[in-house]
Amino acid sequence: MTLKVRMHEWEQLAPAQMPELAHFSFGENHQARMLAEQLARAEILKIIELRNGLSIRSTSYVGRLQLGELQVTIQPKIKLDVLLTLFRYAYHLRDLHLLSDTDLDAEPDAFQDMLIEQLAAEASELIARGLYRQYRRLDEDLAAPKGKIDLQRIAKNGGVIESTIPVIHHPRLENCLINQVLLAGLYFAATLTGDLVMRSRLRRLAGIIEVNVDLISLDFHTLRRLRREMSRLTAHYEPAITLIELLLQSTGITLEDQTEKVSLQGFLFDMNRFFERLLSRFLNENLPDFIVHDQYRLTGMMSYAHEHNPRRRKAPTPRPDFVVTQGNKVLAILDAKYRDLWDQSLPREMLYQLALYALSQGWNGQATILYPVIWADVRHQVIEIREPVLGTSTARVILQPVNLNQLTEAIKDKTSRSTENRIQLAQNWIFGGR
């Protein structure tokens, strides 16, 4: 019998909190036990078999996962209507009609079904507008010639000896890579949803496309190839392709000691990536007097001593999530973590990293970590880095909350002062702790 566990991100369950976990074991299911160990090493989901049962600790990943007789569903703490608004904004998705608020709150698989329904809505829009067509070369024998007559083939065949003539022509066809990926993505999404109505809708949409488009296998190599080929002519496909990429990424994990992904029986989405993407767009759009660099490399900050680098290794290059500059001056170094640092303490490794960023800016330097909250009464916190002998402050680490409800209202605001309010909000995050 399957044990079903429901929890939120950054939550821990043990037999004391959930008696059903007592005495649970994977038994002879070595594959499930091995996957649990891989998930723990990858810091995705920590499942530990104890003497008196099972301990489960979630991280920033949400979704549903099946490990043998254990089914774990992890839901975001954010209300899904708020999450939907922020998700659309972060990934440049169109505001298409989706689930109602009641449906979102009631559905246990609401998060992944939210993505899947958005994909179905995007695909419906593309079909209604007419699928993209691409010129393709065809070599055919036609009774009614069109295009260019293939004289070389005629000569090779010893002349025209049949009622058809070999020709080369370039018709505009729907059977191109971008439509093949869309078709494969719809079928793939149908395997992820437990909603029979949604699965039927996805297959119906796929059936419409499949009339003129070949079905291909979906993998990251194909998606990378498609990204290289996309242009302004296919820009309206961007939301659908992004959703397909997210769905595919969320069904596998990559371990540090492996190059290939480990397939999951389920769906796990990294909210940390979403949070970084959300902040990246908001900061880039609402700091007009500054330049925001994503994943900025702090080159020259560290280096091996020339005479003490026998292995000729490259110097470590720290890379914070965001660096804000004005001219040639660095004004702020920031990291973004999808972790509640108001109710939970700042992990030691995060603190050391931020302290390094702050100290790299010289005396009274500062580094900020942005983290999400859903309450209005949360304020920023300051950790001072002191000189150990004299005790004087040399640098500071700022823990800056990002109120997601406030951010949602700012994004939805269409009044005359909306731009000014968003700029003020972005500046408060960056410079509010100074």
N, C-alpha and C positions, 0 to 999 in steps of 0.2 A: 504494500500500500504506500502511495506517495505521500511524503510529509511536505506540506505546503507552508512556507514561511513568508510572512509579509513584513517589510521593514522599510525605513527611510535611509537616505545616504548618511554616512558618518554616524551609524548607530551600531551598537553591539548587543547581541542576544546570547544568552547562555541558559542552561537548564533552570537557573534561579528565576530568570525573567519569563521563560517559556518552557513549561514542564515537558512539552512534547519532544524537546531536544534531548531529554534525559535518555541515556542508554541507546541513542541512535548511533549506528555505525554503517560504514559503506560495505562492511563484510568482505565478501569475495570479489566485489566490484573494484578491481584494481585500476581500471580505466578512470572511473569517477574519482578515486582517491588521488591518482596521478594528476588529473586536471585540477583538482582542488589545490594541490601543492604548487602547480604552475601558476594558478591565479594568485596565490599568496605571494610567490616570488615576484610577480609582476605588479604587486601592490594594487590589485584590482578588487579582490574579495578574499578575505582571510577566513577560511574554514578550518578549524582545528578539532581533531578527534581527541576528546578528553576521556579520562577513566569513567566519568559519570555522564558522558553524553557528548554533545557537539557545541562548540562555540563559534559564532558567526559574527564577523565585523565587516561592515560595508565601508566603502571609501567614497570617491566622487562619482562612481559609476551607478547608473540607474538602468532598469530594465528587468528582464526575467531570464533565469538560467536554470537548466535541468542538469543535475548531476546524479545519475542513477535514480534512486528512490527519493531524492531530495530536490524540491523545487523552491527556488528563492526568487521572490519578487521584490525589487527595490524601487521605491517611488520617490520622486523629488519632493522636498518640503515646500517648494514654491507652488502656489496655486496654478493649476494648469492653464487657466485663461491668461494669467500674467506671463507664464512661461511661453505660451504660444505667441504672444505679442513680441516678446524679447527674442524668441527664436527666429521669427520672420524677419525682424530687423537685423539680427546678427548675420543671417545668411542670405539677405536680399531676396526673400521669398515674397510672392505676391499675397495680398490680403484676400484670399479666396474663401468662400463659405465652407466652413468645416463643422465639426461637432458643436453642439450647444454646450453651455457651461455645465448643465446637469449631466449630460452624457460624459463629459470629461471627468467629473468628480466621481461618477459611479463606476466607470470602467477600470478594472484592475490593471489592464495592459494599456492604459490611456496614453502613456508617453510614446511608446513605439507605434501605436495605432494613430497617434496624432501625426507622426512623420509620414506614415503610410497613406493616411487620408489626404495629406497635403500633396503627396506624390500623385495620387489618383486625380486630385483636382487639377494639378498642373498638366497631367497627361490629357485630361478631357479638354482643357483649354487649347493645347497644342493641336489636338485632332480637329477641334472646331475651327481653328484658324487655318488648318491645312498643314500637313506635315512638310518639313523641309525636303526639297528635291535637289539632287545633285547630278550634274552631267557625268555620264559614264560611257566609256568606249565599249561598243559592242561590235563584234565581227559576226555577221550573219549572212545567210543565203536567203534572199528575198525575191519573191515573184514581182513585187512592185518596188523597184530600187529607190532608196533614199539615202542621203548622205553621199559618201565618196565611194565610187566603184573601186574595188580592190583588184587592180590590174595585175599585181604580182601573183595573187592566188589564181587568177584566170590563166595566166601564163603557165603557172606550175601545174594546173589541171589539164593543160593542153587545149585551152579554149573553153568556150561556153558549150557544154554538152548536156545541160539540164535546163529545166524551165525556170530555174532560179539563178540569180546573179549574186556573187559574193560582194558585199558592201561593208564599209566601215561608217558607222554613224554614232552620234553622241546624244542619246535621249536623256531627258531629265527624269530621274527615277527616285522614288522614295526609299529604295533598297540601298541605303548608305549607312555608314558606321553609326552616326548619331541616332538614327531611328532604330538600328539594331540594338544599341545599348539601352534605349528607352524600352524596347520590347522585352529584352532580357531582364531589365530592372523591374518591370511590372510583374513578370512571372516570379522573380526572386522575392519581391515584397509579399506576394500571395502566400509564400511558404512561411512567412514570419508572423502573420496575423492569425489570431484565433477567432476572429469575427467572420462568420460564414457569409454574411451579406457583403462585407468589404472584400472578402476573397473572391466572391462571385463578380463584383464590380471590376476588380483588377483584371480578372481573366476575360471579362467581356471587352474591356478596353484593349487588352493585348490581342484579342481575336480580331478586332478592327484593324489594328496595325499589321498583324501577321498576314493579312491578305496579300500585301505587296512587299513585305519585309522579311528577310531571312532571320531565323533565331540563331544567336551565337551564344557561346559560353561567356559568362560575366566574371572578369577578374581584374586585378589592379593593373596588369600590363595593358589590357584593352582600354581601361579608363585613362591611363597615362597617354596612350596613343591618341585617344579622342581629344584630350586636353590640348595636345600639340596641334591638332587639326582645326579646333574651333576658332571661329572668327566673329566679326560683327554680324555676319549673316545668320549665325546660329545663337546669338546672344539671348534670344527668348527661350532657349532650351536650358540656360544656366541654372535656374532653380531646380528643375527636374533632375539634371545630372548631379547637382550638389546633393540632393536628397538620396539618390542612388548610391553615391559615394559614402554618405554617412551610414546608410543601412548596411552596406557591405563591410565597412570598417567595424561596425558594432557587432558583427557575428564572428569575430576572431581576435586573437591577441598575439602580439609579437614579444617574445622573451629576449632578454639581453644577449643570451648565449645562442640564439637561433635566428636565422635569417628568414625562415618561412613562418607564416601564421599558423597558430593552433586553432582549429575550428571549434566553435562553441555550439552547443545545442541550446540555442536561445539568442538573446539580444542584450547587449550591455553597451550603453552609451556614456562616454566620458564627459561629464558636465564641466570639467575643468577646461577642456578645449572650447566648449561653447562659451564659457565665461570670458576666456581670453579673446575669442572672436568678437563677442559683444562689446567689450571694452575697447578693442582696437578700432572698431568702426566709430563708436561714439566719440572717442578722444580725437581721432583723425578728423572727424567732421566738425568738432566743436571747440577746437583750439586754433583759431585762424591766425593768431599772431605767433604761433610756435610750430615747430616740426616734430611730429611724433614718429619715432623709429621703432618698428616692431622687431623683436628678436635681435636687438642691436649687439654686435660683437665689441666687447671692450678690449680692443687690441692694444698691446703694449702694457697692459696692467700687470701682467706677470710674465716672467721669462726665466729660463734656466741660466745660471751663471755660465758664461762661455767656457770657462776652464773646468767646469764641473757638470758636464753633460755628455758622459761617455757614450750613451746610447743614441745621441743626436735626435732626441725627441723634440717635437714641436712644443712651444710654450702653451700652457693652459689658457684658454680664452673664455672668460665668463660671458654669459649671454643673457642679460635680464630680458623680461618680456617687453618692456617699453623704456625708451629713453627720450626725454623731452629736451629739445635744444632750441636755442635762439641765436642765430648766427653761428659762431664757433664755440659757444658756451653751453655746457651741459647744465640744465636747470633742475632736472629731476630724473632719478632712476627708480623704476617701479617693477614690481612683480605682481602677478595676479594669481590667486589661489582660491579655488572653489571649496572653501572650508570655513566654518563658523568660528572665527577667532574671538568672538565676544563670549561665548559660552565655553569654549575650549582654549587651552593655552597654545601659544605659538610653538610648534615643534622645534627642537633644538637645531636640526639641520637647516630649517628655513631661517632661523635667527642668525646663524653663523653666516649664511649666504648674504643676507641683507646687511649684516654688520660689515662684511667685506666691501659691499657696494658703497656703503656710507663712508667708510674710512678711506676709500680710494679717491674721494673728492677733497681730501685735505681737511684742515681744521674746521670743525663745525659742519662736516658733511652730513648728508641725510639720504636715506633710502626709504621707500614706502612700499608696503604690501597692501594691495586692494583685495578685499574679501566681501562676499555677498551677505546681506542681512535682509530680513523681511519685517523688522520692527522699527518704529520711528524714533525710539528713545536711545538708540545706540550712538555713542560718540567715539571719536578717534582716541587711540591710546599711544603713548610715547615711551619708548625704551631708550634710556640714555646710556651711551657707551663711555665709560669713565677711564681716565688714566689711573692705573692701579696704585701708584705711589702717592700722588698728590690728590687723587680723587676728583680732578677737574673733568668736566664733560668735554669729550673730543668729537663725538658724533651722535646721531640719533637715528633710531628706527621707528617709523610711524606705521601703526596699524590702522588703516583707513577703511571704514565700512562703506559699502556701496548699497544703498537702499534700493532694492529691486522694484518695490512698489512706486517709489518716487521716480525711478528711471523710466518705468512704464508710462507714468503720467506725462513725463517730459517728452517721450517719444510720440505719444498720442496727441499732445497739445498742438493745436493748429491756430492758436490766437496770434495776434500781432507781436506779442512779447515772447513767443515761444523760442525763437532763436537766441535772444538775450538770456532767457532762463536756462537754456541748455549750456550755453557758454559758461555761465556762472556756476552751474553744477559741475562741469568738467574741471574748472579752475579750482573749485573747493576740494575736489579729490586730489588734485596734484599739489596744490600749495596751501591747503587748509591747515596742515599741521605745523606750518612754519611759525 
